[in-house]
Amino acid sequence: MKPDQTAASQPLDMLVSSLLYLMTRYNHHRCPKVHQAIASHLIMLRDHPGASYSVAMVNTARRLANEWSAAAEIPLQKVATKTPLTVH
């Protein structure tokens, strides 16, 4: 996705597909630009209106966005408040 795109501008399935592709690519080639793209995509997933139906998805995206962004030194836009996790 282009940097000026927002979470809501992409279908959720396209965002998740892109994220999975980037993570697979990063596993083979530890490129810093791919790392930054993963962090950005996780932030978009966290903020995507279509992901809000799943607390687990939002929590996972938030936690992963925190980890990947810290490692990539990317500021977390609109940092979500922590939501307690429930385990079933």
C-alpha positions in Angstrom: 0.0 0.0 0.0 1.0 3.5 -0.6 2.1 5.6 2.5 -0.8 8.0 2.1 -3.5 5.3 2.3 -5.5 4.9 5.5 -6.7 1.7 7.1 -10.2 2.4 6.0 -9.2 2.9 2.3 -8.4 -0.8 1.8 -10.6 -3.9 2.1 -9.7 -5.9 5.3 -8.8 -9.0 3.3 -6.4 -7.1 1.0 -4.7 -5.6 4.1 -4.3 -9.0 5.8 -3.1 -10.6 2.5 -0.5 -7.9 2.0 0.6 -8.2 5.6 1.1 -12.0 5.3 3.0 -11.6 2.1 5.3 -9.0 3.7 6.0 -11.1 6.7 6.8 -14.1 4.5 9.1 -11.9 2.4 10.8 -10.5 5.5 11.5 -14.0 6.7 13.6 -14.7 3.6 15.1 -11.2 3.2 15.7 -9.1 6.3 15.2 -5.8 4.5 14.6 -2.7 6.7 12.1 -1.3 4.2 10.0 -4.5 4.4 10.3 -4.3 8.2 8.9 -0.8 8.1 6.1 -1.8 5.7 5.1 -4.6 8.1 5.0 -2.2 11.1 2.8 0.2 9.0 0.5 -2.5 7.9 0.0 -3.7 11.5 -0.9 -0.2 12.5 -3.4 -0.1 9.6 -4.8 -3.4 10.6 -5.2 -2.3 14.2 -7.1 0.8 13.1 -9.2 -0.8 10.4 -12.9 -0.4 10.9 -13.5 -4.0 9.6 -11.2 -5.4 12.3 -13.2 -3.9 15.2 -15.6 -6.9 15.2 -12.7 -9.0 16.6 -11.2 -8.0 19.9 -8.6 -10.7 19.5 -7.5 -9.3 16.1 -7.3 -5.7 17.3 -5.3 -6.7 20.4 -2.9 -8.9 18.4 -2.4 -6.2 15.8 -1.9 -3.6 18.5 0.7 -5.7 20.3 2.5 -6.7 17.1 2.4 -3.1 15.9 4.1 -2.0 19.2 6.8 -4.6 18.7 7.5 -4.1 15.0 7.3 -0.3 15.3 9.7 -0.1 18.2 12.2 -2.3 16.3 11.7 -0.2 13.1 11.7 3.1 15.1 8.3 4.1 13.6 6.0 6.3 15.7 2.7 4.6 16.5 -0.1 6.8 15.2 -3.2 6.8 17.3 -1.9 4.4 19.9 -4.8 2.3 21.1 -5.5 1.9 24.7 -4.6 -1.4 26.2 -7.5 -3.9 26.4 -7.3 -6.8 28.8 -6.9 -10.1 27.0 -9.2 -13.0 27.7 -8.1 -16.6 27.1 -10.6 -19.3 26.3 
